[in-house]
Amino acid sequence: MTREDWTVSGVYIHGDNSGAVAGGPGAQAVQNIGSPPTSPRLTDVLAALAGLRKAIEDEPDLVRDSALALRDVGRIESEVREETPDREAIGSGLGRLLSRAGAAAGVVTAIYNVKRVVEDLLS
């Protein structure tokens, strides 16, 4: 059999296929694109950050510059979502949060909880 004798029908896929493929009358192809599932560790970090945010919001008068503290929480959250999180940026943010926490015991506890789960995520 020579190449000229081949009959081509249907869909022939070779190499990398990075999208939906359909062929023929009435064929449909659907590709759902969404966020990748979050890892259990990332879920733990996000939950700890939510707890920290709530602790700051619950005791804003005890936290020095609570608006800046909340901004630090948001920046840490953005950083841990990165494909390659910057450990130094996360550590700096946690350090700033500790210095702002002052006498807010609930906030300090929440910061150390975030530190623990972040270390687990990045290990």
N, C-alpha and C positions, 0 to 999 in steps of 0.2 A: 504494500500500500504506500502510495506516495502522498506527499502533503496536499497535492491538488485533489486527491480523492476524499479528503475529510469533509464531512458535512458538519457545519457548525449550527447548533441550535441551543437555546436556553442561554444561561449566563455562565461565562467562564471567568473565574476570579483567580488571579495569580499575584504573587508579591504581597505587599501589605495592603489590606483593605481597612480604611479608617472611616468608612461611612456605610450607610444603608445601600443595598443594591436590589434592584428589581428588574425583571425583564419579561417581555411578552405582553399580549393583550390583557388588560385589566390588572396587571401586576401592580402591587403597591409595596413601597418600602418605607418603614418608619424608623427613625433614629431618635431616641430620647436622649437629650443631653442635659445633665444636671450636675449638681455638686457631687463630688466624690463622697462616699460615706465617711463619717468621722470615726477615727479610731477610738476605742474605749478610753485610752489614756488622754487623748485630746478632749473627749467628752468630760473626763474628770477635771481637767484643767479649766475648761470653760465653766463648769459648775462651781469650782472653787473661786474663780474670778467673779462670778455672779454673786456668790456669798460675800466676797470682799466688797463688791460694789454696794450691796445691801447694808453691810456693816458701816460703811462710810456714810451712806444716806441716813442710817438710823442715828448716828452720833456726829452730825456735821459740826457741832460746836466744839467737840473735843479734838477734831482733826484740823491741824493747821492747813489752811488753804485747801479746803475740801473739794473745791471745783478743780483745782490742779491735781489733787489726788485721784479724782474720778477720771481725769484725762489720762493720767498714768496707767490706770487700770485698762482703759480703752487701748492705749498703745501696746501694753503687754499682750492684750487679747489679739490685736492685729499681728503682733510678732509671732505668737505661738501658732497662728494659722498659716504662717509662711511655710513653704516647702522645706527650707533650711532656716529655722529660727536662729536669730542672733542671740547667743547666750549672754553676751556682754550687755546688750540693750535690755534684755529681760532683767538681768541682775541689777543694772543701774536703776531701772524703774522700781524694782522691789526695794532697793536701798532708799530711794527718794520717798517711797511710801512709808517705810519704817521711820524715817526722820519726821514725816508729817503726822504720823499716828499719835505721837505724844502719849497721853494717858488713856487713850481709848483702847482698853484691854481687848474688846471684841474685834477691833480692827487689827491689832497686833496679832492676835490668834489667827485671824483670817489670812493675814499676809504670810505667816509661817505655813499655813495650810496650802496656799498657792505655791510657795517655794518648794514644798515637799512633792506636790504632784507635777510641777514643772520639771524638777530633777528626775522624776520617774519617766516623764515623757521624753526627755532629752538623753536619757542613759542608753 
